[in-house]
Amino acid sequence: MVEFLDRVSGFERITEYASAKEPFLFIISYDKTQIFAQKLSELSGDIAYSFDCEARVDLGKKANLVKYPVDFKTYANSFKQVIEEIRAGNTYLLNLTFRSEMETTLTLGEIFTQAKAPYKLLIDDKFVCFSPECFIKIEDNIISTYPMKGTIDASVPNAKEQILNDLKETAEHTMIVDLMRNDLNMVGIKTSVPRFRYIDKIKAGDRELLQVSSEIKAKLSENWHKNLGKILDKLTPAGSISGTPKRSTLEIIDRVENSSRGLYCGVFGVYDGTSLKSAVMIRAIAKEGDKLYYHSGGGITLDSNLEMEYQELVDKIYLPI
C-alpha cells in the first residue's frame, strides 16, 4: 500500500532527499494534499513508472474502451459559469475538466505495460497515468518546462497549419507561456522561451493527435537541490492544467468541476542525484471500487465554443495502445 504524506511533510522529505543527493521518486497530487517521496533503492512493487516512450510490451490484448462522458448539460452549466467569470475579469484562461466513467477489459497494469506514452505511472492497481506532457526538467542548474496547449486530429486536412493559425488556440497558448514564464521567474533568473508553439505528434488510441507545446527555461542557483521542495511547491499545480491568473482560477475550478481531481493533474518525477525530470499527470484513470474514472478536459477562454470544447473532452478519453 502506497502511503502519502501531507503537504508540509511531503515537501520537507523531497528537500531532505535532494539535499543528500539521494535518488528518489516523487508524486504530488493536484491540490498538494497527497505527496509521495521514496528513495529509488527502497521503492516497493506497488509503484511502477517509466520516462521512456519505448518502454512498453505488447501483450497482444486489444484496448477495448467504452466511455460514458459527463452529460452535456452538466458540462454546459460549468462552461457557462467559467465564461461569466472570464467576463468578470476573475480569470482569462481556465482548464475545465470532468471525470467520466469508463469500462475496459484491460487491467490498469496491462494498460501501463502496453501504453505508448513518454511518461507513465502505475500505483497499486488504483491509478494509471500515460501522459504526453513534461512538467519540468532540471539539468546543469537549468530548469525547463514544456506546457502543452492546443490539440487537433492529425488526419484533418492541413492540421498543422490549422492549429498554428487558429487565433483562439494561439491566444490560449500564449497566456500559458506567459504564466509559466512568471512561474519560472519565481524560482530562477534569465528566463527565456527557446521554442514557441512547436508541434508534437501523440498516439490517441487508433488516431494520432497534433499537440502544440513551447519550451521555457531559466537558470537556478547551484544549491537548488537544497530548495527542491520549495521549488516544486511554488510551481504546482502546473499552469497548463490550471489557468491564469493562477490563484483566482484555482478557486473557480474548485467551484465548477463535478469532483476533486485527486492525483489527476498533479505531477510525478524522478531525481537521480544530479538532475530531475517530471511529468504532468494528464491522461489518467482512477479506480474506485469496481469502477474506473477517466478525467479529461481543456482550456476555456472567452472565444471558446461550447460544443467544440465538450467534444475535445470526449476525444481525450482514450487508451494509447
N, C-alpha and C positions, 0 to 999 in steps of 0.2 A: 504494500500500500504506500503510495506516494504521499508524503506529508508536506504541507505548505506552511510557511511562516507568514506572520503579519507584515505589514509594510515596513515598520521600523526595523524589526529583527531581520527581515529578508535583505534589505539593502545593507545593513551592517555586515551580514555574512558575506555578501558579494564583495564588499570592500575588504573584509578580512582575508578572503582567499586571494583576491587580486594583489593586495599589498604584499602577500607572501609569495607571489608569482606561482600560485598553486592552480593548475588547470582544473576547470570546473564547468559544469553545465548550469544554466540558469533559465528559469521560466517566470515571467511576470504577467499576471492577469491584466485585463484591460483597465480595471479600476484600482489595481495595485494592492488589493486586499489579500491576494494569494501570491506568495513568492516562494519559488523553489530554487535552492542553490546547493549543489552537491559536487564534491570532488570527483573527477572522472575515474580516479582509482577506486572509488567506493560506490560507483553508480550501480544500482540494482537492475535486475532484469525487468522491472516494471516499466522502465522507460527505454525507448529506442529513438534514435534521431539520425538524421542524415543531412549533410550540406553538400552532397554530390548528386547532381541530377542524373548521373549514370548509374547510381547505386540502387538498382531495382532488380527484382526477379520476376519473370513472367511465370505465374503459377498455372497459366492456361485456363483461368476462370474468367468468365465474362462479367463485365461490370454492369449487371442488371440494376437499374435505378428507377424507382417510382417516386415522384416528388409531389408533395401536397403543399404548394406555396401558400403563404399567408393570403387571405382573401383580398381581393382588390379594394373592397370598401374600407377595410381596416387600414390598408396601406394608404389609400387616398386621404383618409382622415388625418393621418400623421403628416403626410406630404403637405397638405394644405396648412397645417399648423406651422410647419417649417417655413413655408412661403410667407406666412404672416410675420414670423419672427425676422425673416430677411428684410421684409418691407419696413419693419420697425427699427432696423439697424442693429439688432441683437446678434446677428450672425450674417456672414456673407457667403459662406460655404459650409454645409453640414453633411456629414456622411451618414445617411439614414439606412439602417439595417433592420432586418427582421429574421426571426428563426422560423423555419418551415419544417414540418415533419416529413420524413422520407423513409423509404424502405429499400433494402438491398439484400441480395443473397450472400454477399461477402461479409466477413467479419472485419472489424476495424484493423486487425492485424494484417489481414490479406490486402486491404486497401493500402495500408502503409507499405507493404512489401512490393506491390505492383505499381504504385502511383508514379507517374512521370512528372516529377516536380523537383526544383532545385533545393527546396527546404522542407524537410519532413520531420514530424514529431508524433510519437505514439505514447500515450500514458494509460497504463492499467486496463487496457481494453475499454476505456471510458471516454477517450478523446483522441482524435487523429486530425492532423493538420498536414496539408500538402500545398504549401504556399509558393507562389511565384515571386513574392516581394521581399527583397532585402530590407532590413531596418537600418542598422549601422555596421560599418566595419572600422576597426582601428588598427593601423599598422604604421610603424615608424613614426609614431606621435601624430599621425594624420587621421582624423575622423571623417568618414564619408557616409552619406545617406543617399538613398535612391527611391524617392517617392514615385508611386505609380498612380496616374490619374488619366483616364481615357481608354475605353475599350471598344473594339469593333470586330465583327466577324471577318476573318481573313478572306472568306470567299466572296465578300461583297465587292463588286467591280470598283477598281481604284481605291481599295480600302485604305491604304496608307495615306494617299492624298486626301481622302475624305476626312479621316480622323485628325490629320495635322492641320487642315484648313478650317475645321469646324470652330466657329467663334465661341460657342458655349464651352466646348471642351478646352479650348486654348485658355479662356479666362479662368476656368476651374483649375487647370494645371498650374497656371501662373500664380494663383493665390496660394496653392500648396507649396510651391517652390519658395515663395516669399516667407511663408510660415516656417518652413524648415530652415531657411537661412537665418531667420531670427532665433530659432531654437539652437542652432549650432553656435550662434554668436554668444549664447549664454554660457557655453562651456569651452569655447575656443576663440581663436583670433584668425585674421586673414581669411575670412570666409569667401569662397568663390563658387561659381557654377561652371565647371569644365564642359559639361554636356547638358544641353537644354532640349527637352522633348525629342528623345530618340525612341526607336521602336524595338520592342521585344516581341517575339512570337512564342505563345504558350499553347499547350495542348489542353483542350476542354472536352473531354470525352471523345466523341468521334469528329469533333470540329477543331479548328485552330483559331485562336484569337490574336489580334494585334493589341498590344498594351503599350501605352505611352509612358515613358519614365524620364527622369532627369537625374543628374549626378551633382551633388553638392558636397563641398569639402571645407574643412577648417583645420587649423593647427592646434594641437593640445600641448600643454606643458609636459615636460619629461616625467613628472611624478603623477601622471593621470591614473596609474594603477592604484594609487592610494586614495583616489577620489572616485573610483568607478561607480560605487553605489549612488553617489550624489549626481553623477553624470547621467546615469540611467533614469534616476528619479525625475530629473529636470526634463528629459527628452520624451518621457512617456506620459500619456498614451501617444502613439505616433500621430503626427499631423495628418497623414494621408487617410487615416480612418477616424478622425475626429472632425476637424474643420477649423475655421478662423473667424473671429478671434477665439483662441482655444478655450479659455475659461468659461465664457458665457455659452459657447457652443456645446461644451460637455454638459452643462446644466440643462440645456434644451434636449439633448439626446436622452438624458435620464427621464425626462417627462414624456417624450413622444414615442419611444420604442416600446414594443409589447413584452419585452423580457430583458433581464440583465444579460450582458454579453458574456460574463464569466471569463474563461480563458480566450475566447474568440476576440480577435483584435488586440490581444496582448502581444508580447514578444518573447522569443526564446533565442538562446545563443550559447556559444562556447568561447571560453577564454582559455588559451593554450599556454599561458605563462609569459607570452610576449605580445600577442595580438588578440583581437576579438572579431568574431563575425556573428551576425544575428539576423533574424527574420521577423516579419510581422505575421501574426497568426491569422491570416485570412484563408479562405477555402478550408473550412474546418467542420468536423462532425462531432457532436457530443452525444453520449449515450446516457439516458436516464431511465433506469429500469430496463424494460424491453423495447423502449422507443428510441429512435435516432432523430436528431435535430441538426439541420444544416442552416447556418447563418449566412446571409448574403445581403447585398445592397449596393449603394453607390452614392456619389456626391451630388448634393442638391444645391443649385444656385437659382437666382431669380429667373433665369432663362430656361430652366428645366421643364421638360414635358412630362406630365404625369404618366401617361400610358407608356412612353418610352422608358422611363425610369423603372416602372413596375416590371416591364419586360426584361430589363437588364438584371433585376433581382432574380427573376425566374431563370434566365440564361446562365447565371453564375452558380446555379445548383447543378454540379456535375462531378463526375469521377474521372480524373485524368489517367485512364488506364487503357 
